[in-house]
Amino acid sequence: MEPVVPNHHAHHPGFRGRAGFAAAKRFLEVGPDASVGCDLTDVGPGDHVIDIGSGPGVAAREAVRRGATALAVDPASVMIRVGRARNDHPDITWRQGTAEAVPSEDASATVVWSMATVHHWQNIDEGLAEVRRILKPGGRFLATERHLRGDGTDATDHGWTEGQAGSFMASCREHGFENVTLDYGEASRGKLLCVLANQP
Ligand SMILES: C[S@@+](CC[C@H](N)C(=O)[O-])C[C@H]1O[C@@H](n2cnc3c(N)ncnc32)[C@H](O)[C@@H]1O
């Protein structure tokens, strides 16, 4: 039976030390699903994007390239350090934080992303409450995950099954998001499941 828990890697010990540095460099090379995310949320001038679990900030960099400003948030100091060294830009602010405690004011973002990261969130309800808090009215929320071929139970299963995406969508609706939909994308990581939702 397929697991429906969308944060099945909540107990990952976190990225740090040499292994964390290697992971940050890998995320730079693979890149996040930056173009897919920007396209699906129609990011452009006038937008302020908060990227939750930004890693080394490849998506934040793409957002500012398209004229937005961005706040890159990640709990791992090594991700912020590599991001500042490789993807810095005057329109990107870097802060250490988590989905469950986003270091930003209420109603401060027009777009919130969490790319390849929800499967690591410690607490889905707390994370979604934070997304509701920081989004402006009408703001766009996007969560992308690699579309898993396996059943989402293995330690190497970084991503979601359709069941896990469906469970996350149900939580989005319970938290009061509107227009919760599932889209499919293709990026360097392979096929993506993309959950889109709007702040009322
Ligand atoms: C697979 S990486 C994805 C990084 C980047 N978004 C990308 O697409 O390349 C997952 C990221 O989530 C971060 N993360 C882990 N737990 C988190 C949490 N509770 N809240 C926010 N980010 C978290 C990790 O530190 C890591 O940088």
The ligand as an SDF file (V2000), in Angstrom:
LIG
                    3D

 27 29  0  0  0  0  0  0  0  0999 V2000
   16.6760   18.4200   -1.8960 C   0  0  0  0  0  0  0  0  0  0  0  0
   17.1110   19.9760   -1.2170 S   0  0  0  0  0  0  0  0  0  0  0  0
   16.3340   21.1080   -2.3980 C   0  0  0  0  0  0  0  0  0  0  0  0
   17.0490   22.4550   -2.4550 C   0  0  0  0  0  0  0  0  0  0  0  0
   16.5110   23.3860   -3.5410 C   0  0  0  0  0  0  0  0  0  0  0  0
   15.1500   23.8200   -3.2510 N   0  0  0  0  0  0  0  0  0  0  0  0
   16.5740   22.7130   -4.8880 C   0  0  0  0  0  0  0  0  0  0  0  0
   15.5140   22.4990   -5.4920 O   0  0  0  0  0  0  0  0  0  0  0  0
   17.6940   22.3930   -5.3340 O   0  0  0  0  0  0  0  0  0  0  0  0
   16.0490   20.1190    0.2030 C   0  0  0  0  0  0  0  0  0  0  0  0
   16.3210   21.3770    1.0220 C   0  0  0  0  0  0  0  0  0  0  0  0
   15.3450   21.4730    2.0680 O   0  0  0  0  0  0  0  0  0  0  0  0
   15.9690   21.9640    3.2200 C   0  0  0  0  0  0  0  0  0  0  0  0
   15.1280   21.6100    4.3920 N   0  0  0  0  0  0  0  0  0  0  0  0
   15.1950   20.5170    5.1750 C   0  0  0  0  0  0  0  0  0  0  0  0
   14.2750   20.5750    6.1490 N   0  0  0  0  0  0  0  0  0  0  0  0
   13.5830   21.7320    5.9650 C   0  0  0  0  0  0  0  0  0  0  0  0
   12.5210   22.3730    6.6630 C   0  0  0  0  0  0  0  0  0  0  0  0
   11.9460   21.8330    7.7560 N   0  0  0  0  0  0  0  0  0  0  0  0
   12.0970   23.5800    6.2130 N   0  0  0  0  0  0  0  0  0  0  0  0
   12.6540   24.1300    5.1120 C   0  0  0  0  0  0  0  0  0  0  0  0
   13.6690   23.5730    4.4170 N   0  0  0  0  0  0  0  0  0  0  0  0
   14.1320   22.3830    4.8400 C   0  0  0  0  0  0  0  0  0  0  0  0
   17.3380   21.3170    3.1950 C   0  0  0  0  0  0  0  0  0  0  0  0
   18.2760   21.9780    4.0130 O   0  0  0  0  0  0  0  0  0  0  0  0
   17.6880   21.3710    1.7000 C   0  0  0  0  0  0  0  0  0  0  0  0
   18.4020   22.5180    1.3490 O   0  0  0  0  0  0  0  0  0  0  0  0
  1  2  1  0
  2  3  1  0
  2 10  1  0
  3  4  1  0
  4  5  1  0
  5  6  1  0
  5  7  1  0
  7  8  2  0
  7  9  1  0
 10 11  1  0
 11 12  1  0
 11 26  1  0
 12 13  1  0
 13 14  1  0
 13 24  1  0
 14 15  1  0
 14 23  1  0
 15 16  2  0
 16 17  1  0
 17 18  1  0
 17 23  2  0
 18 19  1  0
 18 20  2  0
 20 21  1  0
 21 22  2  0
 22 23  1  0
 24 25  1  0
 24 26  1  0
 26 27  1  0
M  CHG  2   2   1   9  -1
M  END
$$$$
